[in-house]
Amino acid sequence: MARFGCFLFASSGAYVALATVFRLYCLVGGHNMMEALYGGFATYVLALAAGVEAAFFMGDG
């Protein structure tokens, strides 16, 4: 159960951080819609990867 908690905590935190950074960068950089779609997809993939990594390394309790 500790691994699942680490996964949820890390993936949700990473999603909020990455979504904020990517949205601000898109607003400032003036990207087109295709780049915004790639950034949105990358937000989900990177947040899941951060959650899996956290569950793997910190979920030993």
Secondary structure, DSSP 8 states (H G I E B T S, - for coil): -HHHHHHHHHHHHHHHHHHHHHHHHHHHHT--HHHHHHHHHHHHHHHHHHHHHHHHHH---
